[in-house]
């Protein structure tokens, strides 16, 4: 039980630093996808997260393929983040236009220099 509470404390840190984490991911994403937009979505954006939630980050770019194979996705995600509690969503802009409502609300992440944590 003690391990579970430690995990919840670590998860709390992720949500306190969510904007900084997303900004750092956005900087890395810009290196992989020049035309990308980055958003925080999911329970954090809806303000419904719990300490057992994950942090969902959506990256939208014209250079993301329509169909993504697992190996490509894995390589991209490993370049962006190494924390399993952060869930990366990748969409090309056309697919994003079709699915935008399902990701709403979204918090747009300004792509710039990362904020130190």
Protein Blocks (a to p, Z undefined) as FASTA:
>chain_A
ZZmmmmmmmmmmmmmmmmmmmmmmmmmmmmmmmmbccddehjllnopacfkbccdddddd
fklcfbdcfklmmmmmmmmoccfkbccddddfklmmmmmmmmpccddddddddddZZ
